[in-house]
């Protein structure tokens, strides 16, 4: 779905406030979207990350990707 939104030029903000579990697959998907946004001028953001999501991002050393 993110690929489709990017191809169509839709801005995307992902709200992760209710996410109770995230593994490396979810992290990779969000990081790929972030990198695609930077490379292509696509508007993509991540906001309201839950504690579980923050922990995964923090452990991976990419917590700067989280919008506040």
C-alpha positions as CSV (number, residue, x, y, z in Angstrom):
1,X,0.0,0.0,0.0
2,X,2.9,2.4,0.8
3,X,4.3,1.8,-2.6
4,X,1.0,2.6,-4.2
5,X,0.7,5.8,-2.2
6,X,4.2,6.8,-3.1
7,X,3.7,6.1,-6.9
8,X,0.5,8.2,-6.8
9,X,2.2,11.0,-4.9
10,X,0.0,10.9,-1.8
11,X,1.5,12.2,1.4
12,X,1.4,9.6,4.2
13,X,1.6,10.0,8.0
14,X,1.6,6.7,9.9
15,X,0.1,6.9,13.4
16,X,1.6,4.2,15.6
17,X,0.0,5.1,18.9
18,X,-2.0,1.8,19.1
19,X,0.7,-0.6,17.9
20,X,1.6,-3.1,20.6
21,X,4.2,-5.1,18.8
22,X,6.7,-4.4,16.0
23,X,9.5,-6.6,14.7
24,X,12.2,-6.1,12.2
25,X,9.8,-6.5,9.3
26,X,7.7,-3.6,10.4
27,X,10.8,-1.5,11.1
28,X,12.3,-2.3,7.7
29,X,9.1,-1.4,6.0
30,X,9.0,2.0,7.7
31,X,12.7,2.7,7.1
32,X,12.3,1.8,3.4
33,X,9.4,4.3,3.2
34,X,11.4,6.9,4.9
35,X,14.4,6.4,2.6
36,X,12.1,6.5,-0.5
37,X,10.6,9.7,0.8
38,X,14.0,11.3,1.1
39,X,15.2,10.1,-2.3
40,X,12.0,11.1,-4.2
41,X,10.6,14.1,-2.4
42,X,7.7,12.0,-1.2
43,X,6.0,13.2,2.1
44,X,6.2,10.4,4.6
45,X,6.1,10.7,8.4
46,X,5.8,8.5,11.5
47,X,4.0,10.0,14.5
48,X,2.7,9.0,18.0
49,X,4.8,5.9,18.3
50,X,3.8,3.7,21.1
51,X,6.2,2.6,23.8
52,X,6.7,-0.8,22.0
53,X,7.5,1.0,18.7
54,X,9.8,3.5,20.4
55,X,11.8,0.6,21.9
56,X,12.3,-1.1,18.6
57,X,13.4,2.2,16.9
58,X,15.7,3.0,19.9
59,X,17.3,-0.5,19.9
60,X,17.9,-0.1,16.1
61,X,19.4,3.3,16.6
62,X,16.9,5.0,14.3
63,X,14.7,6.8,16.8
64,X,15.4,10.1,14.9
65,X,13.0,8.9,12.2
66,X,10.0,9.3,14.6
67,X,8.1,12.6,14.2
68,X,6.9,14.3,17.3
